[in-house]
Each structure stands twice: as C-alpha cells, then as structure tokens.
Amino acid sequence: MEEQKQAERQWNKIRRERINILKEAPSEENLWQAVMAFQDYPFKTVTGLPFQYTLKTGKNGEWTKELWIDRREKSKSLSWSSVVLAFKNSRKTTEIVKRPKALGDIRGISYIYPILWRLGLIRVPEKFEEKMACDDEKNAKG
C-alpha cells in the first residue's frame, strides 16, 4: 500500500514537470511527453463520463502515436493527428474555450478537450471544470 502511494506521488511529480515544460515550451514533442506521462490517468468528459487512455507498443518496442480510450467494454482509438490539430487550434486563443467543438470539428474532441484542460493548455467554463475534475482534485480544493 505504501509502495503504491509512493509510486503515485512519483507519477504526479513527473506529470507536473511535463506540464511545466509544455507550458514553457509548447511544442508537439513536449505535448507527446506530457501525453505519455498521463497514460492511465483518470479523466472525465464535460458530461462527467470517466475515461482513461493507454498507448500501444509497436513492433519496434516504441509507443505508437495512437491513444486508446478505455470506455468500459468498448475501446476507441484516438489518432495523434487529431490531438495535434486540437493542440494547434488551442494555441490560437487565450480565451475560455466554451465547448469542445470550439477547437474544431475533430474526431474524438470530447476526449481531447479534457486532456488539453488537464495539461493546462486551455481554459474552460467553470461548470465544465467541476464536471471534469477528478475526485482527488475535488478533495484537494475542498
């Protein structure tokens, strides 16, 4: 149990570092590094549906640039090009991104939106923050 808590603290530290690097130097490579660090992290869509993603390993042993969304019994794949497109669109605004589709008509945007928010790349309406916040974040604020 203590080992698990220690591992989680270490992952949280890595995730914070990757977010800071991404904010300082927003690039596709730094986005990829952050996305790798957030595998198996508990996200929620704007409607409050929980999900996580994993990256598959290719034949060469490296991660493929495809996110596999775990939505209970059905997994959905999210292409890296969709993530990058949403990322590039997010760079064009400093305003609150009022809804996922405001980033573009991008396949899987309902999953990409909370990821970009979690990485600190977009601001969202407060009502969405409450729905997308994970339980541990709510407890930290409360």
Secondary structure, 3 states (H helix, E strand, C coil): CHHHHHHHHHHHHHHHHHHHHHHHCCCHHHHHHHHHHCCCCCEECCCCCEEEEEEEECCCCCEEEEEEEEECCEEEEEEHHHHHHHHHHHCCCCCECCCHHHHCCCCCHHHHHHHHHHCCCCECCHHHHHHHCCHHHHHHHC
